[in-house]
Amino acid sequence: MDTILISDLEVHFRVGVTESERARPQRLLVSVEMDLDVRRATSSDDLAETIDYEAVCARLRSFGDGVHWSLIETLAEEAAAVILEEFRPRRVTVEVKKFVIPQTRHVAVRITRPR
């Protein structure tokens, strides 16, 4: 299986358990791994035969418009569902990093979902 990786895409979403956390968008990093077979794309050198990672990034950047989540787990689950539906990888892994505990580099959740 082949994998397209998007590492640490910076987004600003409203996420948090408390109202003060959700009061304004906060910086998150989103990483995505999309499993697929790229042999047709490599033999044809045609973007239509693979997943357009720029389109995935654009979709993820707009994903939080007008939405808020209490949990980064929910955000990751919903992002994975959108990627599976719209871009059709065989499997997707989504990791969301949040910077809320000063004594840590970040906290994160990573989920993997098959199509």
ZASETOR-576229 format. One line per field, with one value per residue: x, y, z of N, C-alpha, C, O, CB in turn. Coordinates in Angstrom, 3 decimals, m for minus. Glycine has a CB too. Example, Ala and Ser with C-alpha at 12.3 -4.5 7.8 and 13.67 -1.06 7.14 Angstrom:
2
nX: 13.190;12.850
nY: m5.690;m2.250
nZ: 7.800;7.080
caX: 12.300;13.670
caY: m4.500;m1.060
caZ: 7.800;7.140
cX: 13.200;12.900
cY: m3.300;0.030
cZ: 7.800;7.870
oX: 14.236;13.409
oY: m3.319;1.138
oZ: 8.465;8.039
cbX: 11.308;14.084
cbY: m4.473;m0.598
cbZ: 9.046;5.725
This chain:
115
nX: 0.848;0.447;1.184;0.015;1.205;0.412;1.823;1.524;m0.261;m1.147;m3.905;m6.639;m8.934;m12.023;m11.968;m12.428;m13.090;m14.022;m15.880;m14.234;m11.994;m13.086;m13.686;m12.252;m10.626;m8.070;m4.645;m3.919;m2.328;m2.647;m2.258;m2.222;m2.574;m2.999;m3.943;m3.497;m3.439;m0.979;m0.103;m1.382;m1.386;1.359;2.176;0.796;1.313;m0.582;m2.574;m5.261;m5.446;m4.755;m4.702;m5.313;m3.284;m3.133;m5.768;m6.884;m5.649;m6.714;m9.405;m9.303;m8.387;m10.628;m12.444;m13.184;m14.756;m17.188;m17.795;m17.577;m15.854;m15.923;m14.088;m10.877;m10.821;m13.324;m13.190;m11.080;m12.274;m14.462;m13.083;m11.681;m13.848;m14.816;m12.617;m12.463;m14.926;m14.883;m12.385;m11.664;m9.596;m8.154;m7.742;m7.558;m5.570;m5.774;m4.276;m4.457;m3.008;m2.758;m2.148;m2.138;m1.331;1.076;3.421;3.950;4.958;2.905;m0.492;m2.179;m4.347;m4.777;m6.346;m7.418;m9.126;m10.869;m12.034
nY: m1.180;2.258;5.591;8.862;11.682;14.327;16.658;18.216;20.445;23.725;25.006;27.049;26.649;26.549;24.957;23.066;22.239;24.080;27.203;29.420;28.395;27.882;30.402;31.844;31.101;28.628;27.720;24.786;21.758;19.665;16.442;14.136;10.897;9.152;6.198;4.483;3.087;3.975;3.243;3.465;6.239;6.755;5.498;6.865;9.489;11.323;13.560;13.128;10.467;10.029;11.263;14.611;16.415;19.137;19.945;18.496;19.762;22.366;21.799;20.915;23.264;24.902;23.492;23.991;26.248;28.179;26.242;24.512;22.458;20.374;18.396;17.323;14.807;14.412;16.294;15.147;12.705;13.595;14.961;12.828;11.358;13.129;13.255;10.560;10.312;12.374;12.212;9.595;7.667;4.439;4.040;6.227;8.192;10.475;13.018;15.254;18.001;19.882;22.838;23.351;22.776;24.042;22.715;20.787;19.816;19.436;18.226;15.407;13.643;10.677;9.053;6.221;5.255;2.988;2.880
nZ: 0.000;m0.676;0.495;1.000;2.570;4.721;6.633;9.690;9.059;9.501;11.174;12.303;14.620;16.487;19.381;22.307;25.736;27.584;27.600;27.377;26.084;23.593;22.760;20.878;17.763;17.932;17.473;15.760;14.747;12.020;10.867;8.180;6.891;3.999;2.667;m0.339;m3.644;m5.776;m8.276;m10.830;m11.134;m11.135;m13.442;m15.402;m14.849;m14.008;m12.315;m11.806;m11.239;m8.658;m5.251;m4.777;m2.951;m2.355;m2.635;m0.539;1.638;1.338;1.795;4.448;5.720;5.495;6.906;9.575;9.531;10.974;12.841;15.988;18.312;21.202;21.798;20.609;19.648;18.461;16.403;14.890;14.131;12.559;10.544;9.384;8.359;6.393;4.647;3.826;2.488;0.511;m0.802;m1.045;m0.107;0.665;3.319;6.131;8.276;10.843;12.633;15.311;16.755;19.711;21.572;24.586;27.155;29.070;29.971;28.140;24.822;23.010;23.018;21.673;19.410;17.585;14.979;13.065;10.200;8.127;4.675
caX: 0.000;1.166;0.641;0.247;1.319;0.345;2.373;1.407;m0.972;m1.610;m5.272;m7.109;m10.310;m12.576;m12.070;m12.114;m14.173;m14.577;m16.266;m13.088;m11.161;m13.763;m14.020;m11.634;m9.890;m6.724;m3.734;m3.816;m1.625;m3.356;m1.506;m3.096;m1.984;m4.041;m3.458;m4.075;m2.529;m0.629;0.514;m1.971;m0.908;2.777;2.359;0.203;1.760;m1.822;m3.112;m6.611;m5.332;m4.302;m5.390;m4.718;m3.040;m3.454;m7.218;m7.130;m5.246;m7.711;m10.628;m9.063;m8.298;m11.982;m13.256;m13.683;m15.515;m18.510;m17.989;m16.705;m15.867;m15.413;m12.966;m10.105;m11.194;m14.461;m12.661;m10.333;m13.245;m15.214;m12.141;m11.446;m15.048;m14.850;m11.550;m12.873;m16.046;m14.594;m11.143;m11.730;m8.464;m8.559;m7.706;m7.025;m5.181;m5.781;m3.729;m4.686;m2.175;m3.287;m1.090;m2.891;m0.691;2.388;4.526;4.092;5.101;1.525;m1.294;m2.645;m5.125;m4.586;m7.323;m7.315;m10.424;m10.900;m13.198
caY: 0.000;3.519;6.578;10.296;12.274;15.773;16.744;19.441;21.558;24.655;25.505;27.770;26.218;26.693;23.639;23.056;21.853;25.273;28.298;30.307;27.753;28.000;31.805;32.263;29.986;28.376;27.048;23.331;21.146;18.472;15.577;13.162;9.837;8.551;4.993;4.231;2.489;5.058;2.705;4.076;7.620;6.796;5.079;7.870;10.810;12.096;13.911;12.565;9.070;9.985;12.236;15.940;16.803;20.558;20.002;18.010;20.851;23.435;21.324;20.910;24.650;25.464;22.520;24.508;27.495;28.189;25.035;24.350;21.137;20.278;17.453;17.124;13.485;14.601;16.979;14.159;11.750;14.248;15.212;11.539;11.018;13.992;12.816;9.279;10.523;13.270;11.921;8.154;6.778;3.152;4.230;7.542;8.461;11.910;13.396;16.651;18.458;21.068;23.428;23.921;22.496;24.670;21.815;19.805;20.360;19.437;17.022;15.000;12.429;10.101;8.004;5.586;4.732;2.437;3.263
caZ: 0.000;m0.761;1.428;0.843;3.902;4.947;7.982;10.483;8.429;10.532;11.058;13.494;14.843;17.841;19.993;23.729;26.634;28.232;26.709;27.149;25.058;22.299;22.520;19.610;17.151;18.419;16.548;15.801;13.625;11.565;9.962;7.530;6.080;3.159;2.000;m1.648;m4.621;m6.710;m9.498;m12.038;m11.212;m11.495;m14.839;m16.300;m14.409;m14.092;m11.001;m11.668;m10.816;m7.270;m4.406;m4.864;m1.572;m2.191;m2.429;0.827;2.542;1.234;2.459;5.886;6.193;5.582;7.628;10.841;9.368;11.583;13.651;17.150;18.919;22.572;21.841;19.390;19.153;17.560;15.236;14.098;13.573;11.490;9.441;8.727;7.594;5.204;3.729;3.238;1.572;m0.606;m1.518;m1.281;0.141;1.245;4.767;6.500;9.659;11.122;13.940;15.649;17.870;20.380;22.399;25.705;28.446;28.917;30.281;27.065;23.467;22.536;23.244;20.348;19.217;16.253;14.684;11.755;9.772;6.760;3.869
cX: 0.888;0.467;1.005;0.193;1.178;0.742;2.219;0.853;m1.518;m3.006;m5.600;m8.607;m10.716;m12.790;m11.672;m13.337;m14.830;m14.943;m15.096;m12.135;m11.755;m14.052;m13.412;m10.854;m8.495;m5.931;m3.717;m2.948;m2.334;m2.452;m2.436;m2.231;m3.121;m3.432;m4.227;m3.029;m2.231;m0.054;m0.080;m1.490;0.552;3.008;1.817;0.723;0.597;m2.390;m4.488;m6.593;m4.860;m5.140;m4.612;m4.516;m3.275;m4.955;m7.580;m6.781;m6.263;m8.992;m10.460;m8.990;m9.684;m12.913;m13.887;m14.491;m16.910;m18.811;m17.139;m16.898;m15.418;m14.123;m12.208;m10.360;m12.343;m14.023;m11.935;m11.278;m14.002;m14.316;m11.864;m12.641;m15.138;m13.805;m11.931;m13.964;m15.638;m13.371;m10.897;m10.427;m8.982;m8.629;m7.122;m6.666;m5.124;m5.229;m3.953;m3.857;m2.710;m2.252;m1.710;m2.257;0.753;3.576;4.736;4.357;3.721;0.814;m1.885;m3.559;m4.884;m5.593;m7.064;m8.656;m10.304;m12.110;m14.193
cY: 1.237;4.545;7.983;10.895;13.791;15.949;18.147;20.639;22.463;25.156;26.252;27.502;26.508;25.295;23.744;22.728;23.087;26.328;29.211;29.713;27.938;29.449;32.338;31.084;29.852;27.567;25.549;22.897;19.842;17.721;14.499;12.156;9.177;7.389;4.763;3.530;3.551;4.539;3.288;5.506;7.676;6.374;6.119;9.280;11.808;12.307;13.299;11.122;8.919;10.961;13.543;16.467;18.288;20.732;19.509;19.107;21.985;23.045;21.347;22.330;25.268;24.609;23.093;25.778;27.354;27.014;25.153;22.952;21.247;19.459;17.410;15.731;13.585;15.285;15.988;13.165;12.367;14.569;13.925;11.152;11.837;13.549;11.506;9.473;11.305;12.869;10.427;7.365;5.455;3.223;5.606;7.539;9.976;12.108;14.887;16.975;19.779;21.543;24.132;23.689;22.977;23.724;20.739;20.512;20.484;18.220;16.671;13.796;11.976;8.975;7.465;4.962;4.163;2.980;2.145
cZ: 0.000;0.132;0.990;2.244;3.826;6.401;8.563;9.711;9.534;10.199;12.344;13.639;16.278;18.409;21.457;24.556;27.248;27.202;26.394;26.109;23.664;21.908;21.225;19.050;17.757;17.406;16.833;14.629;13.286;10.595;9.444;6.771;5.318;2.402;0.714;m2.499;m5.672;m8.033;m10.773;m12.225;m11.640;m12.941;m15.819;m16.020;m14.438;m12.688;m10.767;m11.164;m9.368;m6.453;m4.474;m3.443;m1.331;m1.947;m1.024;1.827;2.519;1.964;3.977;6.448;6.348;6.443;8.893;10.743;9.975;12.489;14.909;17.705;20.368;22.586;20.518;18.815;18.146;16.276;14.317;13.421;12.396;10.295;8.677;7.856;6.309;4.186;3.050;2.190;0.326;m1.431;m1.725;m1.112;0.691;2.766;5.029;7.982;9.811;12.530;14.133;16.887;18.386;21.390;23.604;27.072;28.347;29.151;29.206;25.740;22.834;23.114;21.889;20.455;17.792;16.077;13.282;11.420;8.362;6.001;3.925
oX: 1.957;m0.703;2.155;m0.743;1.765;0.068;2.714;1.446;m2.267;m3.264;m4.912;m9.430;m9.876;m13.673;m10.704;m14.473;m16.049;m14.407;m14.977;m11.533;m11.032;m14.606;m14.002;m10.469;m7.834;m6.489;m3.531;m2.852;m2.590;m1.946;m3.314;m1.274;m4.087;m2.519;m5.455;m1.870;m3.136;0.438;0.661;m1.218;0.940;3.942;2.318;0.589;0.756;m2.652;m4.836;m7.618;m4.597;m6.178;m3.401;m5.469;m3.590;m5.363;m8.487;m7.539;m6.632;m9.590;m11.370;m9.485;m9.893;m14.061;m15.005;m14.878;m17.707;m19.963;m16.101;m17.966;m14.620;m13.178;m12.808;m10.139;m12.330;m14.440;m12.153;m11.087;m14.161;m14.754;m11.818;m12.462;m15.494;m14.091;m11.746;m13.920;m16.008;m13.317;m10.018;m10.169;m10.128;m9.451;m6.299;m7.366;m4.504;m5.656;m3.677;m3.978;m3.066;m1.555;m1.796;m2.624;1.560;4.640;5.604;4.011;3.401;1.449;m2.071;m3.547;m4.797;m5.686;m6.551;m9.249;m9.699;m13.071;m15.261
oY: 1.245;4.381;8.264;10.648;14.441;15.443;19.127;21.718;22.009;25.658;26.098;28.040;26.689;24.555;24.421;22.918;23.132;26.358;29.718;30.455;28.127;29.698;33.188;30.177;30.848;26.829;25.108;23.607;19.018;18.291;14.012;12.531;8.701;7.568;4.840;3.405;3.984;5.334;3.579;5.933;8.546;6.850;6.242;10.168;12.964;11.346;12.985;10.613;7.807;11.432;13.570;16.914;18.675;21.571;20.052;19.353;22.507;23.861;21.750;22.576;26.080;24.990;22.721;26.341;26.520;26.805;25.815;22.352;22.119;19.792;17.454;15.502;12.922;14.895;15.991;12.829;11.729;14.457;13.934;10.671;11.306;13.478;11.352;8.861;10.936;13.151;10.042;6.463;5.369;2.567;6.099;6.962;10.670;11.456;15.687;16.322;20.673;20.729;25.359;24.350;22.390;23.933;19.878;21.682;21.492;17.303;17.549;13.048;12.803;8.067;8.178;4.244;4.791;3.470;2.238
oZ: 0.611;0.479;0.652;3.004;2.961;7.299;8.007;9.718;10.400;9.105;13.353;12.898;17.160;17.974;21.804;24.122;27.412;26.094;25.278;25.333;22.686;20.837;20.559;19.787;18.053;16.594;17.967;13.628;14.164;9.628;10.156;6.093;5.913;1.595;0.685;m2.103;m6.386;m8.834;m11.712;m13.347;m12.420;m13.587;m16.937;m16.862;m14.831;m11.965;m9.628;m10.711;m8.911;m6.919;m4.256;m2.804;m0.205;m1.144;m0.392;2.765;3.571;2.665;4.702;7.548;7.248;6.673;9.248;11.767;9.546;12.870;14.902;17.579;20.712;23.301;19.444;17.626;17.109;15.185;13.105;12.252;11.355;9.150;7.447;6.737;5.256;2.991;1.843;1.123;m0.789;m2.629;m2.496;m1.909;1.132;3.406;4.258;8.814;9.005;13.483;13.240;17.924;17.618;21.996;23.637;28.043;27.625;28.568;29.352;25.574;22.205;23.633;21.046;21.433;16.884;16.903;12.420;12.225;7.493;6.593;3.319
cbX: m0.962;1.246;1.152;m0.816;2.663;m1.110;3.842;2.744;m2.131;m0.638;m6.296;m6.813;m10.474;m13.926;m11.182;m11.543;m13.649;m13.578;m17.392;m12.337;m11.000;m15.057;m13.555;m10.698;m9.786;m6.768;m2.307;m5.231;m0.110;m4.724;m0.268;m4.111;m1.195;m4.659;m3.580;m4.560;m3.144;0.375;0.370;m3.505;m1.085;3.580;1.671;m1.318;2.921;m2.861;m3.189;m7.338;m4.382;m2.782;m5.520;m5.615;m1.635;m3.010;m7.953;m6.302;m3.856;m8.016;m10.984;m7.775;m7.453;m12.573;m12.419;m12.564;m15.620;m19.520;m17.619;m16.999;m14.964;m16.473;m13.466;m8.606;m11.589;m15.561;m11.711;m9.330;m14.243;m15.870;m10.816;m11.172;m16.300;m14.615;m10.211;m13.365;m17.166;m14.400;m9.982;m12.222;m7.448;m7.586;m6.868;m8.051;m3.793;m7.228;m2.205;m6.208;m0.691;m4.661;m0.230;m4.266;m0.762;2.489;4.282;2.827;6.032;1.462;m2.427;m1.461;m6.654;m3.119;m8.782;m6.178;m11.516;m10.940;m12.809
cbY: 0.002;4.020;6.320;10.972;11.895;16.390;16.341;19.797;21.041;25.841;24.338;29.325;24.718;27.517;22.605;24.392;20.921;25.850;29.105;30.564;26.256;27.221;32.652;33.513;30.181;27.650;27.637;22.649;20.902;18.842;14.951;13.868;8.791;9.595;3.771;5.552;1.188;5.996;1.202;4.054;8.322;5.902;3.733;7.853;11.312;11.379;15.421;12.627;8.338;10.327;11.726;16.913;16.444;21.370;19.158;16.719;21.388;23.752;19.895;20.157;25.493;25.614;21.326;24.739;27.878;28.239;23.743;25.426;20.156;19.640;16.057;17.324;12.567;15.419;18.114;13.404;11.294;15.528;15.809;10.441;11.242;15.468;12.649;8.323;11.252;14.653;12.516;7.934;7.427;2.046;3.107;8.674;7.783;12.521;13.037;16.941;18.601;20.769;24.425;23.357;20.954;25.822;21.155;18.921;19.460;19.433;17.240;14.686;12.657;9.581;8.542;4.518;5.840;0.880;3.579
cbZ: 1.222;m2.235;2.848;m0.130;4.551;4.630;7.977;11.037;7.495;10.675;10.795;13.388;14.528;17.834;19.249;24.156;27.739;29.245;27.324;28.470;25.361;22.328;23.685;19.809;15.627;19.762;16.657;15.747;13.957;10.892;10.669;6.568;6.960;2.172;2.922;m2.321;m5.274;m6.057;m9.526;m11.960;m9.865;m10.563;m15.082;m16.171;m15.298;m15.002;m10.854;m13.003;m11.733;m7.161;m2.923;m5.708;m1.184;m3.440;m3.500;1.119;2.157;m0.243;1.986;6.200;5.227;4.188;7.983;11.740;7.872;10.530;12.847;18.239;18.136;23.514;22.193;19.664;20.325;18.245;15.664;14.990;14.661;12.012;9.977;9.775;8.446;5.596;4.488;4.333;2.286;m0.089;m0.772;m2.632;1.126;0.821;5.484;6.184;10.027;10.982;14.053;15.890;17.439;21.075;21.570;25.712;28.817;29.862;31.622;26.961;22.591;20.976;24.355;19.427;19.503;16.054;14.809;11.726;9.824;6.793;2.400
